[in-house]
Amino acid sequence: ARVIEERSSPLGLLTVVESPTIPFRYAPGLSLANTQEPPAQLAVFTDGDSITAITAYGGDPAKVAYLDRTTAALPYR
C-alpha cells in the first residue's frame, strides 16, 4: 500500500491510500449473496482511524450495480 495524498486541517488529517497488491473492498452492508466484485477503490482514513472509500466509476452503471445489493438500497426497492 502507498499513501497517494495527505491533507491536514483543523478538522483532522485525511490520508488517501491505494493498494494494488491487495485491493480495498469496502462495501458495508453488502449481501452475502452478492456475486459482483466491487470496482477498484482508494481508502480514505480520517485521523488514521475510520475508513471510507472512493470507488472508481467510469460512467458504466453496471460496474457499480453491486450497490443495489446493500442494506442502503433497501428503501429504494
Summary of the structure (lengths in Angstrom):
residues: 77
radius of gyration: 14.2
end to end distance: 37.0
largest distance: 41.5
contacts: 152
relative contact order: 0.22
helix: 19%
strand: 36%
